[in-house]
Amino acid sequence: MIDLTAVAAEFDAVASRSANMTQAVTASLQAALLDRGIPHLIFPRTKNLASVLRKALRKGRDELRTMSDLSGVRIVITFADLRPSVIDVVRARFEVVKDDPKQYDPDRLGYLGYHMDVRFRADDLPKDSDLLGARPEIQIHTRAESAWADASHDVTYKAQLQLPDPLRRRITRLLALVELFDDQLTVAQSELISLPGFAVARMLAALDPFFLQLARRDFDRELSLDVLENLRPLYGTIESQFVQVLTNFLRKEDRKLRHIYREYADDARCSPLLFQPEALVIFERLESAPVALRQQWDAHYPSDLLDDLARIWGAPLARADESP
C-alpha cells in the first residue's frame, strides 16, 4: 500500500529545490538561446504535489526518488529546422544525462518532440549548491508539436487502455498532420524568402538573429517590414550584398552596440525604434550614407524618430530644413 503522506512529506523536502532548478534552467537557457539569436518561446514547469501524488499512485512508492521531471522547461520554436541549433545550445550549456528524440519506424507515428534530461556541470555551481545532481527535463517542440502534446497527452501517450481501431486511426491522422504541417511550413518559409519579390523579408531574416543577441526581446514584425521597405533603396546596387555589409558593420561596432542596448534596456522612454531590428540598418547607414539616409527617412517618417536614433548612436544629423 502506498503511503501518500510519506510521499507528500518527501515532496515537500525537495519542492523548493525543484522550483529553484526550474528557475535556474529557464534563465540559463533563455540567455544561451538569445546569445545564439534563436527565436523561441520558453515555458518553465515545476510539478506540484497533486501531480506527484497521481504519478506515485500509478507508478509506486519509489517513483519520487527516480522522477526526472519534477522540474522542466519546454522550448517552443516556429520552424522544425531550428531544432538542431537548439539541441546544440542545450548540449553546450548542460551535461546531457538522457536523450529521447522520439524517433519511430517509418511506418509508425507517435508522440512528437525532443526530450532531454540534463544537469548542471559541477564546475558551473557552488560546491554546496542544492542543485548539484538534479535532473530537470528539457522538451524541444515546434508550435504544432506543443499544441498536440497539450491537447492529447493524457489520451494517447500514456493511455492505459487499448484504444479502438477507429479512434487510433483518427489520432494517427492528427499526428500525420502535425508532421506534415511542420515540414511544409519549413519548406514554404524557405521558398517564400527566396522569391525575387521578397527582398525585404530576406533583410529581416538576416537582421533577426543579430537583433535578438543585442536586444534580447521580440519586436513588431509588420513595422520592421514597412521600415525596411523604405530603407531598402539606400543600398542600391549593393542590396545583394546586404548580409555581408551588415555583418561587417556589426562585427566592427559590436562593443558599441552592446553598450547601447545595455544602457537603454530598461528605459521605457527611449526611441520606439531602438528595440526594432531596423535600428541596426539605421545605425549602419548613419556611418555609411548619412545624407541619403536623412533624405529617404524624411520622405516617409517623422524626422524626430531618426534624430533620436542618431543621438543614441552619437552621430547627430542636420535636417533638410536647417541652414548649413
N, C-alpha and C positions, 0 to 999 in steps of 0.2 A: 504493500500500500504506500503510495506516495505521500510524504508529509509536506503539504503545501505551506505550512507555517515555517518549516525549516527552509524550504526553497525561497520563500519571501525574505526570510532573515538573511540568507546568503546573497540574495539580490541586493538588499539594502546595503550590504557591506561593499558591493562593487559598483553601485549605481553612480556614485559621484565620479569614480574613475572612468566609467563608460562615457558619461557626459563630457568630461574633460578631454577624453580621447577623441570623441566626435568633433569637438570644437577645434582641437589641435590639428586633426587631419584635414578638416574643412579649410582652415586658414592656410595650411601648408600647400594644399592642392590649388586653392584659389590663386595664391601667389605664383606657383610654378606654372600654371596654365596661362596666366596673364603674361608672365615673362616670356613664354613661347608665342604669344599672340594668338592663342587658340580660342575662338568664340565658344562659349559654353554656358550652361546653367548648372548650378550645383545645389543639391538638396541634402542637408545633413539629417541623419535619423539615428535616434537612440531608443532602443527597446524599452518600453515601460513595463511595470510589474505585471499588468494583466496579460500582456503578450507573452512574457516569460512563463507565467503560470500555465497558460494554454499550451505552450510548447512543451513544458515539463509533463503535462498530462498526456500529451501524445507520445513523448519520447522516453520518459522515465526520469527518476530522481537525479541521475548523474549528468543530465543534459546541460545544466547550467555551467558545469565545470568545463565542458568541451564546446560550449556555444561560441562560435567565432564571429557572430554578427550582433552582439549586444550593442555595438556602435558601428555606424556605417555611413557612407556617403554615396549618393548617386550622381554621376556626372552625365548630363544630357547634352548631346550635340545634334546639330541640324543635319549634317551630312555624314553618311557612313564612312566616307573616305578620310575623315578626321580621326577615326578610332585608333589607327596605328600610332599617330602622333600622341594621342592622349595616353595610350599604353606606355609609350616611351617615357613620358613625363612621370608616370607612376613608378616605373622601374628605376628611374634616375633618383627619385625622391625617397623611396622606401625600399625595404627588403621585402621581396615578394615571397610569401610562405606557401601560397597555393594559387594556381591558375585554373580558371574554369571558363574556357572560351565558348561554351555552349555550342559545340560543333556536333553535327549529326550526319548520318549517311545521306547520300544524295537523294534517296527515296523516302526520307523521313523529315518531318518538321517538328519543332518543339520550342520550348521556352527560349526567347531570344535575348541577346545581350552578351556582355563580357564581364565576368566577376573575378575579383582578385582579393585574397586575404593577404594583408600586409602587416608590417610592424615597423616602427621607427628603428633606425640603426642605433646601436648603443652609443656611438660617438655623437649622435645628434641630441642626446638627452642628458641631463644631470644624472650622476650615478645613483641618487636617491629618488629619482622620478618614479611616481606610481604608474607611469605609462609604459615603463620597460616591460617588454614581453607581451603586452596587449595586442590583439589581432583584429583590428577593425576590417570590415568588408567594404571594398570599393566596387560599385557597379558602374559600368560604362554602357549607356544606352543611347540610341538615336531617339528622337522625339516619338516616332512611331512605336518603337520597342518599349519605351517608357509608358506610353498610353496603354499598350497591350498588357504590360506587366501589371499596371494598376487595376485594369478592368477585369483581368481574367486569372490572376494568380491563384486565388483560393479555389477556383472552379476546375482548373486544368492541371497546373504544375504539380500541386500536391494533393490532388483529388484521391481519396481513399477508395472510391468505388470505380468499378469498370463502367465506363460511360457507354451508353447505347450507340450503336454504329451511326445512326443519323446525326446525333449530336457531335460525335467525334469528327464526322465529316465536315460539319459546319465550322467547328473550331479550326480544323485543318485549313479550310478555305480562308479563314481570317488570318491565320499565320502566314499563308502564302501571300496574301495581300500586303501584309506588313513588309515582308521581304521584297516584294515587287515594288512597293511604294518607295522604300529606301534606295533600291537600285536605280529606279527610273528618276528619282529626284536628283541623285548624284549625276547621272548622265545628262539630264536636262540642264542642270546648272552649268556643267562643263561646256555643253554645246551652245547654250544661250550666251554665255560670256565671250565665246569666240566669234560670234556673229559680227559682221562688219559694222552694224548699226549700234553696237553695244560698247563703244569705246569708254563711255563714262562708267559703265558697270565694271569694266576691267580696271579703270583707275581706282575705283572704290575698293575693289578686291585686293589691289596692291597696297592700298593705304591701311586696310583693316588691321592686319597683324601688327604693323608699326604703331598704330594708334592705341591698340589695346595694351601694348607693352608700356606706353607712356602714360596714358590717361586712366587705364585700368577701370573702364566703365563703358556702358553701352551708349548709343547715340541715336539721333534721328536720321534714319537712312534716306527718307524722302527729301529732307533738307539737303543732305550731302549730295544726292544725285542732282538736285536743282543747281546748287552752287558749282559743282564740278562741271556741269554742262556749260555754264557761263564762263568758267575759268579755262576750259579746255583750249580755246583759241590762243591762249598765251603761249602754248607750247609749239604752235605752228608745225614746222616740218620735223621737229624732234618728238612729236607725240608718240611715235612708235617706240621711242627710247625712254618713255616716261618712267618706267620702273627703275631703269639704271640711273637716270638723273636724280630721282627721288632717293634711291638707296645711297648714292654717293653723298648727297646732301645730309641725310640722316646720320650717316657714319661720321661725317666731318663735324656735325653740330650735336652729336649725341649728348655730351655733357651739358651743354646749354639747354637743350630741350628737356632733359631730365630735371634740371634745376627749376625751369619754368613750371613744369607740371607738378612738381612737389610744392612749390611756393603757392600755387593757386588751387591746390587740391581741395581745400575747404572754404574757398572764397565764393560764396553764392552770388556775389555781385560783380564778378569778373565778366569779361566778354562772353556772350552766349555762344560764340563760335569757337572759343578756345577748346572746348571739350567736344569738338566735331572733327572728324578726320581731315576735312578740307582746310583746317587751320595749318596743317603741315605743308600743304601746297602753297598757301598764302605766305608762310614763312620762307619757303624756298624761293618764291617769286620776289619777295622783298629783297632778297640777296641778288637775284639774277636779272630781274626786269622790273624794277620798282615803278618806273614811269608808265610802262604799258599796263602794269597791274592797277595803278590808280585810274587810268582811263577806262579800262574794262570794268572795274568794280563799280565806279560811279555811274556807269550806264545801266546798272541793274539793281544796285543795293544802296542803302544809306551810307554816306561817307563815314559817319561816326563808327560804324562797325569795323571798317578797315583801319581807322585811326586807332581804335582800341588795341587791335592785334599788333599794329606797327609799334605802338608804345610798349606793349609787353615784350616784343622782340628787341626793342631798343633801337629801332630804325624809323623815326618819325617821317611821315611823308607830307609833302606840300600838296594842298588841294588845288584843283584846276582853277578855282575862282580866286585863289590867293595870288597877289603880285609877287614877282620874283624878288 
